[in-house]
Amino acid sequence: MSEIIFEVQEAEEGGYAARALGFDIFTEANTIAELHKNVREATDCHFDETMAAPKLIRLHFVRDEVLAR
């Protein structure tokens, strides 16, 4: 596997929540820098020495916008 994709959303209570697409990997963070660190750590924990870990981690930021009329 060459790449893993995390969908990132702003959490209601502040900060960010990220989940990997196709894997049971979830993490949260208060800042983008902390998110980068947490996503790397969560990915490392999921893929042990016997599994091929992805070389790239892609963060896909999703933002909902609501417009009032």
C-alpha positions as CSV (number, residue, x, y, z in Angstrom):
1,M,0.0,0.0,0.0
2,S,1.4,3.3,-1.0
3,E,-1.1,5.8,0.5
4,I,-3.7,6.1,3.3
5,I,-6.3,8.8,3.3
6,F,-7.8,10.5,6.4
7,E,-11.0,12.5,6.3
8,V,-10.6,15.5,8.6
9,Q,-13.5,17.5,10.0
10,E,-13.6,20.3,12.5
11,A,-15.0,18.9,15.8
12,E,-18.0,20.6,17.3
13,E,-16.2,21.1,20.6
14,G,-13.2,22.6,18.7
15,G,-10.1,21.1,17.2
16,Y,-10.1,18.4,14.5
17,A,-11.3,14.8,14.2
18,A,-9.7,12.5,11.6
19,R,-10.7,9.0,10.4
20,A,-8.9,6.8,7.9
21,L,-11.0,5.7,4.9
22,G,-11.1,1.9,4.8
23,F,-9.4,1.3,8.2
24,D,-10.4,1.5,11.8
25,I,-8.1,4.4,12.6
26,F,-9.4,7.5,14.4
27,T,-7.7,10.4,16.1
28,E,-8.3,14.0,17.4
29,A,-6.3,17.1,17.9
30,N,-6.6,20.7,18.9
31,T,-4.2,22.1,16.2
32,I,-3.1,21.2,12.7
33,A,0.4,20.5,14.0
34,E,-0.9,18.2,16.7
35,L,-3.1,16.5,14.1
36,H,-0.1,15.7,11.9
37,K,1.6,14.1,14.9
38,N,-1.4,12.2,16.0
39,V,-2.3,10.9,12.5
40,R,1.3,9.6,12.1
41,E,1.2,7.9,15.6
42,A,-2.2,6.4,15.0
43,T,-1.1,5.0,11.6
44,D,2.1,3.6,13.1
45,C,0.1,1.9,15.9
46,H,-2.3,0.3,13.4
47,F,0.3,-1.1,11.0
48,D,2.7,-3.3,13.0
49,E,6.0,-4.7,11.8
50,T,4.3,-7.6,10.0
51,M,2.1,-5.3,7.9
52,A,3.1,-3.1,5.0
53,A,2.5,0.5,6.2
54,P,1.6,3.2,3.7
55,K,4.4,5.5,2.6
56,L,2.1,8.5,2.3
57,I,-0.6,9.9,4.5
58,R,-3.1,12.2,2.8
59,L,-5.4,14.5,4.9
60,H,-8.6,15.4,3.2
61,F,-10.3,18.3,4.9
62,V,-14.1,18.4,4.8
63,R,-16.0,21.5,5.8
64,D,-19.8,21.9,5.9
65,E,-21.2,25.3,5.3
66,V,-24.8,26.2,6.1
67,L,-26.4,29.3,4.5
68,A,-29.5,30.9,5.9
69,R,-32.0,32.5,3.5
